[in-house]
Amino acid sequence: MNPPKISILLLRTCLFAFFLGLLGLAIYGSFTLFKGLSNGVIFEKPGYVVLMVAYIALIPLLTSIFHGFRILNAFAKDFDSASSISSSSNIIKNSFLVIAVLAACILPVFFYIGQADDAPGVVLLGITIVIFPLAISAVFRCLQYVLKKCTTL
């Protein structure tokens, strides 16, 4: 069975566009962070703390994008490389768990911002930022389970 080349190309393009978008946001955010450092207000405003944690969370996210490319390359070559796909999906799962823990650590900052600005939507945004990486991690856990079942057949 031949691998679906157009679908793999589409997924590679989406991952690359996502990578470029993250890179653009990181560059834009670095200017904001440096402006806060130069003004000396970095710890006075809670948004800068959220931005710093976002930069820390960027590292496992970029790792998961890299392993997403590895999975797509394994699909493009042949479907017999289940061990490399399983190890990459394990790394992606763990990366999103790290992102979820980091998001849970800054959840009190979202509560503080929501209380100070009387904006309950900010609290919901913080909870959503915690739940999405957990859901993605669960999807990759299910993928690992399916791969293990397929390799034992």
Secondary structure, 3 states (H helix, E strand, C coil): CCCCHHHHHHHHHHHHHHHHHHHHHHHHHHHHHHHHHHHCCCCCCHHHHHHHHHHHHHHHHHHHHHHHHHHHHHHHHCCCCHHHHHHHHHHHHHHHHHHHHHHHHCHHHHHHHHHHCCCHHHHHHHHHHHHHHHHHHHHHHHHHHHHHHHHHC
